[in-house]
Amino acid sequence: MAKVIMVQGTMSGAGKSLLVAGLCRIFRQDGYRAVPFKSQNMALNSYITEEGLEMGRAQVMQAECAGVKPSVYMNPILLKPSSDVGSQVIVNGKALGNMKARDYFAYKKTLIPDILNAFRKLSEDADVIVIEGAGSPAEINLRENDIVNMGMAELVDSPVLLVGDIDRGGVFAQLYGTVELLEASEKARITGLIINKFRGDKSLLDSGIDFITNKLGIETVGVIPYMNIKVDDEDSLTSRFDNKRALDGVIDIAVIRYPRISNFTDLGAFEMQEGVTVRYVDSVYELGDPDMIILPGSKNTIEDLKYIRESGLEREIIRLSKTKPVFGICGGLQMLGNSISDEDKVESGLLTQIRGMGLLDIDTKMSSVKTTVQRNGSISFPKGVFESIKDKKYKGYEIHMGQSGIKDVVISNGANVYASYVHGIFDEGGIAADILKILGKKSISLLSYSEFKESQYDILADTIRANIDMDTIYGSLKEVKIKD
């Protein structure tokens, strides 16, 4: 019988995803088959399984930590924000359509059977299921019909670890306030508190920990230090976006950060390399004179293209494309073409037609039929700066609503402009390494992306194990009991 434990946070970005990943890795190291689970995820980074189903990228990272194949059962509901007030709703890996936040709030409780079915499927083969909450369980305006925090814990009778982020300040207030806003039955589920992202001498926390223990009657089971590791992020709450400055003597890659940027995990194969700077820029001033420009995925391609046009970035990208390589991925590919049309308002924007940047001879039409498929093949770039990587093998996946009338998913204009519908195209076959060699101003030591990720997962697990009471964690595990 599978056992279960849940990680909830005092706020978004408290470190739940990494703690779940680290615990999955620890359980795997200890000989158990662990699997991650998040009933509802809101993120613009997603992944396509072998079955062509879409799930949150964070649960893929957690599955990699656990050494198991990603499954849509690990994330039965995915919300992909398409505007400030609405999201595309994906259930069991398939898009249902766009919903406004209020409409989804009224609808979501009907999805409980889907959540429990996914959880049952995972429990058939797992020894331990590590559940991740979302945001905070103390959002009292969202308590009704909750399906992702204490509501989820109740559905499977799970104990809860509550984590607070000391790096943002006020961690004791976070923990105390969160617990005190819970119902008595919800408080009883919390088996331990965790202070995350601590820098400094741990003994300085002792008096605060004693105070909070006496106040709440709940032990602090871990103080996790701030970790400077590189793993795939869940959403736009990422510190990656803070990097905007080019450094002397390194390869400088500028990624255009539009408002609805998605699947920026595609850049991980570059970010982990020493001697490479990957900058996320949203203004002409920040763009500068990079060695390469990347236009990543977008959840609202027309509105994001409108943004880079109005900001002046489009003009600079076109100018730089005469001498520097420009690479578009998915939505970025569509922006580089001649036009994008969305007559049926698939992306729920105000515009239904927009002129493209004209750097690729393609036209894109949005469709209600979503392409979700894994891809593998060979790059077939003609003449141009990246001609030498022709015939390199790639492996990845497509997620897009638009069709661009092209036969190949990896295309170029024969000069400096390249594009692909394939997410993860840089991850396999040394493609990223070859691109960096072409761009290189100096010799750099290139690492295997897959080996690098495995090393980061081990660092994550080792750090958590050294700073958490794993005996208490194991003692808190409870046999799954799914509510009828």
N, C-alpha and C positions, 0 to 999 in steps of 0.2 A: 504494500500500500504506500503510495506517495505521501511525502510529508511536505508541509508548506510553511513559508514565512514571508512576510511582506515588508517592504521598505517604503515608508511615507516621509514626506518632507514638510518643513515649516513654511516653505515657499517654493516657487519655481526656481530651478537652478541651484538648489541646495546640495546637489550631488547624488541624487537618487540613482540615476542611470549608471554612474560609475560604481557605486556601492553594490548594486545588483550584479553588475558585470564581475566585480571583484569577488563577490561571494560565490557566484557561479564557478569562477576559476578555482577558488579554494576547494569547493565541494568536489570538483573534477579531480584536483590534485590528490584529494583524500580518497578517491576511488568510487565516488558516487556519480550517477547520471543526473546532472542538474539541468533544468531548463528555465529560461526566463519567461515571464508573462506580464503583459500590460493590457488590460481590457480595452482601454481607450487612449490613443496617443494623438496629440496634436503636433504635427511637424511637417516641414516641407522637404525633409530628407527621407526618401523612401527607396524600396528595393523590390525587385521582381523575383519571385521564387521560380523553381524549375517548372511548376505548374502554370506559370503565367499570372500569379496572384501577387497583389501589392501589399506590402507591410512596412512598418516603420523601420528606418535604418538603425535606430538605437537597439532594437531587439535583435537585429542581425549581428551587431557588434557583440551583444551579450551572448548570443548563441555561439559565436566564434570563441569567446572566452570559455564557454562550457564544452567546446569541442563537439557540438551537435549541429546538424543541418538546420538552417533557418526554415521555419514553418509559419504559415499565416495564422495558425492556431496560437502562436505566441503574441499576436497583436490583432485580435478579431475586428477592432474598430480603429480606423485611421481617419483623422480629420486634417485636411490640407487647406489652410486658409487661402482663399482666393480674393478676398477683400477685407476691409476692416470690420465688416459685420457678418460675414458668411464664409462657409467652407465647403469644399467638396467632401462628401461623406462616403467612405469606403468601408464596406462590411464584408467580412470573409474574403478580403482581397479584391473585391469588385466594386467599382464606383456605382453608387446609387443616384448621384446627382448633387447639385449644390443646394445648401440649406442656409437660411439665416439663423443666427445664433438662437434667437427665441424659438423658432420652429423646431430646431434640433433639441433644445432643452425639453420641449413638450413630447418629443418623439422618442428620445433615447431609451426610456425604460422598456420600450417594446423590443429592444435589442438584448435584453437579459438572457433569453434562451440561446442566442448566438454566442454570448460570452460563456455561458455555462457549458455549452456543447464543446467549444474550443478547449476549455479547461479540462473537461472530462477526457478529451482526446489526448491531451498532454499527460494527464495523470496515469494513463494506461501503461506508459513505458518509463516514466520518470521515477527517480528515487526522491528528488527534492525539486519543488517548484518555487522559484524566487519571484515574487510578485512585486512590480513597481507601481506606486501610486502616481498621481499627477497633481502638480501644484501643491495645494495644502488641504488637509481634511477640515481645517477650521474656516473655510469659506462658507459661512453660515447661509449666505444667499443661494448657494448651490447644493446645500445638504439634501434638499428634497430631490428624490429620484437619483441620488448619487450612485454611480456604477463603477467608479474608478478608485476611490479611497476607502473610507470606512464602510461604504455600501458594498464594495467588492470584498472587503475582509469578512463582512457578515455572510455574504453569499457562500463562502467556502470555509468559514470558521477559522480564519487565519490570525495568528499572533502578528504583532506589528512592532517594527523598529522605527523610531522617529528620529530623523536627522535634521540638524540645524546647521546653518552656514555662518561660522564665526568670522569669515573673511569680510563679510558685509557689515559686521558689527551687531551688537545687541542679541547675541545668541541665546543668552539665558531668558531674555524677554520673549524671544521667538518660541523657545521650548515651553516656557511656562504659559504664555498666552495661548498657544495652540492647544495644549492639554486642557486648560481651563475652559476653553470654548467647546469642548467635546461633551457628549452625553456620557453618563456614568458607565453605560455598557461599552461605549467606545474607548473610554479611558482604560477600562479593564483589559483591553486587548494589547495595550502597549507594554511590552516586556523589557524594553531598554531604550535609552536615549543615546544618540551619537552626535558628537560635536565634530564637524567636518571642516577641512581647509584651515587647520591651525598652523600658525607660524610662531616659533619661539619656544620658551621653556614651559613644558607641560605643567610643572609644579605650580606655576602662577595661576592655574585654573582651579586648584584644589578647593579653595574656600568657596568659589562659585558653585562647583560641582556638589560639594557638601550641602550648600544652601538649597539648591534646586532639588536634591534628593529628599531632603527633609520636607520641603514644601509639597512635592508631588508624590513622594513615596515610590519613585521609579528610579532605578539605578542607571547611571551613565556607564554604558558597556564599551565605549570606545571614544578615543580622541584621535582622529585621523589627520595627519599632517597634510599641508598643501602639497599637491603632487603636480609637477610639471611634466605630464606625460601627454602623448599625442595619440588619441583614439578618435573614432568617428563621433561627432556630436549629434545630439538629438534634434536641435532646432536652432533658431537664430539667436539664442541666448549664449552665443559662443564667443570666447575671447579671441578667436581667429580674426574677427572683424576689426579688432583694435589695431592690427598691424597695417599701417598706411605709409610707412617711411622706407624708402629705398636705401640700401646700405652699399657703401663702396666696396668694390672687389668681389661682389657676389652676383650670381645670376638673378635678375630682377623680373618677376612675373607679376603682372597687374591683372587682377580679377575684377571685373565690373560688378559692383554690388548694387543691384537695383532693389526696389522695395520688396518684390516678391521672389527674391532669389531662392532657388531650390537645388537640392542635391549638390551642395558645395563640397560634400565628401569626395566628389570626383577629383579634388585637388590634393588629396592626401598623399598620393605617390610623389608629388613634388615637395610638399611641406616637410616631409620627414628627412629630406636630404640636407646634409651639411653643405654650406656654401650656396644655398638657394633661399631667396626671400620671396614669399608669396604674399602679396598685398591686396586687400579688398578695398577698392576705391569707389567713391560715389560723387566725385567732382573732378573737373578739369584740372584744378590746382593740384590735386593729389596724384593724378595720372602720371605726370612727368614724362620720362623717356624710357619706358621699360624695354626689356629684351623680348618680351612676348606679352600679348594681351589675350585673355580668355574671357569669353562671354558664356557664363554657366547657364544652367537650367532656370526656368521661370514658371511660376504657377499662374501668372497672368501676363502673357507675352506681349500683347498689344499695349497694355498700360505701362509695362516696364520699358518697352521700346519708346513710347511717348516720353517717359521720364528721362532716358538718356539723350533723347533728341533735345528736349527743353533745357537740360542741364549743360548742353554744349559738348558732352562726351562723344556723341556720334560724330561730330565734325572732326574731333581729334583722332578718333579711332580710324576713320577713313583716311585721314592724312598720314597717320603712322603706318597704315597697312601697305603703303608704297615701299617701305623699307624694313618693316618689322612683321613677323608672323602674327596673325590674328586667328584664334581658334574658337569656334562656337560649338557648344554642346546642347543638344535638344532645343530648348527655347532660344538659345543663342544662335543655333543654326538657322532657325526660322527668321530671326531678326536680321541676319546677314543677307537674306534674299531680297527679291524685288517687291513683294507685297505679302500681307497677311490679312485674311478676311475671316470674319466670325459672324456671319449673318444670323445664326441661331443663338448668339450670345452664350456660347458654351462656357466661356470664361467669366461670364456675368459682368462684363465691363460695359461702359457707356459707348465705346467705339466699336463699330462693326467692320471697319476697314482702315488699314493704315499702310502707308508706303514703307517698304523696307529700306535697308541701308544700301542695297544695290551692289553688294560685293560678291554675291553668288547669284547665278542665273536660275533661281527657283522661285516658285510662288506657293504659299501655304494656305490651305483652307482648313479651318477648325471643324471638327466633326464630333458628334456626340458619342461615337464609337472610340473607346480609348485603346490605344496600342499598349499592351503589357506583355512583353516576351523577352526571354533571354536570347542573346545573340553571340555568335562567334564567327570569325572569318579572318580574312587577310586585308591589310591596308593596301589601297591601290592608288596612292597619290601620284599624279603625273609630275611634270617638272615643277621645281620650286625649292625653297629652302629645306623642306622636309622630304625631298625626293628619295633620299637614301634609306628611309625607313619603310619604303615600299615592300610589300609582301610580309611584313611583320604580322604575327598572329595576335588577334585581340579576342577578349572575352568580356561580356558585360550584359546589359539589359536595357530595353527601351521602355519609356513611360511617357506617352504624349497623346494629346487629343488631335493634333493637326496632322495633315498629310501634305507632303511637299512635292509630290510628283517626281521623286527620284528613285532610281533602282537600287543604288548603293546607300548604305547607312553611314559611309565614311566618304566625304567628298572634298574637292578643292576647286579653286579657279585657276590652277596651274601656276600661281605666283606665290603670294604670301598669305592667302586666306584659306583656311581649312575648317571643316566642320564635321560633326558626327551626331547621329541620334543616340549613340550608345553611351550610357552612363557606365563608369568604370573602365573606360577604354584605355586609360593610362596605367591601370593596375597590373596588367599581365604582360608577359613576353618581353620585358625590358624596354617597352615603348617610351616610358617616361625617361629612362636613363639615356636612350638614344637622342631624344629631344634635347635633353640637358647638355649632352656632348656637342650637339650642333650649336646650341646657344652659348656654350661655355666661354667665359673670358679667361678662365684659368682651369687647371686640372682639379677635378673634384673626385672624391671617393664616393662611388655610388653603391647604395644598399638595396637589398631585395625588400620590396614592400611587404610581402607576406611574412618574411622573417622578422622584419622590424615590428610589425603589429604583434606577432607572438611574443617578442621580447617586452613590448609595452604591457601586454596583458599579464605577463609574469611579474613585472615590477608592480603593477597595480595590486595583484593578489598578495605579493610578499609584503607590501607596505600595509595593507589592511590587516593581514594576519598578525603582523608585529604590533599593531596598535588597537586591537579589538579583542574582547574576551570571547574567543571562539567556543570555549566550554559552555558559556551562557547561551551563545547562539545555537549550538547543537541541542542544548537542553530546552530551548524555546520551540524547536521544531514540533509541529503538531500534525497528526494524520489528517489528510484531506477529508472534509465532511461537507459535501455539496448540498446546499439548501434546496429542498424540493419546491 
